[in-house]
Amino acid sequence: MSRHRIIIDADPGVDDAAAILMALASPEIEVLGISVVAGNVALKDTVANACKIVGLSGRKDVDVHAGASGPLVREQVYGKYVEIGSFDDELVVSGDITPSDEHAVRFIVRTARAAARAGDPITLCAIGPLTNVALALIQHPDVAKGIGRIVSMGERLPRSAIARPGRNSTFMPIRMPPRSSMVPAFHSSSCRLT
């Protein structure tokens, strides 16, 4: 059985932790690495959470890569529980997993280029803000050849919001404004966005 080769791009909190743990435990998925972005909490906390999650899973073969510390076009807006920061050590014990020295965007670029050379595109599972993915596609458009699909948490807009002038998509990334400069990156790439 061939396994789905994925990169998880996330801002790990409780919901992302569940998704990451399920992916790491699945015999059908090969997690190539986790790229982390700031989201509901600061990057230092999302990275700490990702390391704790990987440690909890026992998967020392999966690297965690720190990425963008904020959005491309506006100030960072944290979630309502930002003061909590990273998972408490009593909830999820800190293990011996430390983040890679390789930046998340560089990791995405390197991995996607290798996939393109091998003729075996990967899937990006973007379950947080799409900043790392956008930066990879904007700075290195050729990496789209190695990305077969981008699966992202998103929301569907009501038809009335789509019908207005200037709206041509039913998909809006969660926690990202429509004016985000990452939108052209997806429209100009060959990646399938689902």
N, C-alpha and C positions, 0 to 999 in steps of 0.2 A: 504494500500500500504506500503510495507516495504521500508525503506529508505536506501541508500548506506551510510555505516558508513566509514568516511574517516579521515585521518590526512593529513593536507596540510603541506609539508616541502618546504620552499621557502626562497628566498632572496629578499624580496619585493621591487620592483621598480614599474614602471607604468604597465608593462605587468602582473606581479604577482598580483598587486592590482586589476586589472580587473578580473582575475581568482578567486581570493579570494572573492571579492564582489559577483560575480555570484554564487559561491558555497554557500556562507552564505545566499543568497536570495532564493536558490532553495528549493522547498518543497520535492524534491527527494533525497536530500543529508543531512546527519547529520554530520556536521563538529565537530569532537571530540576535536580538538585543532589544533593550528598552531605551528609547530616547525620551528625555524628560524635559518638560517645559513648565514655567511658572503658570499658575492658574488661580485656583481658589486661595492658595497660600503661596508664599514666596518660593523661589527656585530652590533655595537651600533646604526648605522643608519638603518639597516634592521629591527632591533627590534623596533625602534621608528616608522618606517613606518608601520610595522605590527600592532602595537598598535593603530596608527591613523586610519588604514583601518578598524579594528574591531570596533573602536569607531564610525566611520562614518556609519557603517552598523547598529549600535544600538544593536548588539548582545553581550551583556555583559556576556553571559553564555559561551563564547568561550575564552579559555585561550591562551595566547601567551607565548611560551617557547623559551628562548635564547639557542642557541646551539654552534656549532663549529665556532671558529673565523677565521679559515683558512683551507686550504687543508691538506690532510694527508702527502703528499710526496713532496711538493714544497712550495715555498713562495707564499703568496697571491698575485694575480694579479687582480687589480681592473679595472672596466670599464672606458671608456673615460670620463664619467661624474662624477667621484668620488668626485670632489671638491664640487658638489652640496650637497652631503650628504643625509640627510633625507628630506622628503617632507617639503617644506616651509609651515609654519603655515597659510599663506594666501591662499595656495592651499588646504591643508587638515588640518583643525584645530585640535590641540592637544585636546584630550578628557581626560577622567578620567581613561582610560585603562592603566594598568601598567603590565609589564611582570610578569609571575609566578616565584616563587623562584625555581621551579623544572626545572632542566636542560632538554633541548629538547631530548637528547638521553635517559635519564631516563624516560621521559614521553612516548616516543615511546616504550621502553621496557615494562613499566608498562601496557600500554594500549594493546599492542600486547599479552602479557601474559594473561591478563584478557579475551581478545577475544578468545584465545586458550582454556582457561578453560570453557568458555561459549559455545564453538563450533560454534562461529560466527565470522569468520575471518574478519579483516578490510582491507581497501585499503589504501595504502600510495600513495598520489599524490605528487610526487617529482618534483617541477617545478623550482628548483634551483640546485646548486651543491649538489651532493649526499653524502656529508660528514657525516651528522647526521645519515642517513640511514645506511651507511657503518659502522660507529662506533657501532651502535646498533647491526647489524648482526655479526660483527667481535667479539665484546666483549661478546655478549649473543646470540649464534647461535640458541638457543631454541625459540627465539621470532619469528622465521620464521613460526612456527606452527600457529601463530595468525595473520599472514599477508597473505591474500588470493592472493593479487596482488599488484605489485608496478607499478604505471602508471607514466612514466617519460617523460619529454620533452627530445628529443634526435634527433640525425640526422642519416640519412642513408648514409653509405659510398659508393662511386662508386665501382663497381664490381672489378676494377683493384686494389683498395686498399685492398680488402678482399682476393684476390687470392694469396697474398704474404705469404711466410712461417711465421708462428706465428700468423696469423690472422684467427680467427675462428668465428667471430661474425659480423653481419651487423649493430650492434648498438654500438654507442659510446656515453657516456654521454656528454652533452654539458658542456664546460668549465672545463673538467677534462681530464688530459692526459691519454693515453692508459695504461701507466705503473702504474696507480693508484692502491693502495692496496685494493680499494673497489671492484674491478672487481672479485677477488676470492670470496669475500663475497657473491656476487650474484650467482656465479656458484656453490657454495657449499650449498646454501640455497634451500628450496623447494618453494620459492616465484616465482610466475609468473611475469615476467618483460614485460610490454607492453608500 
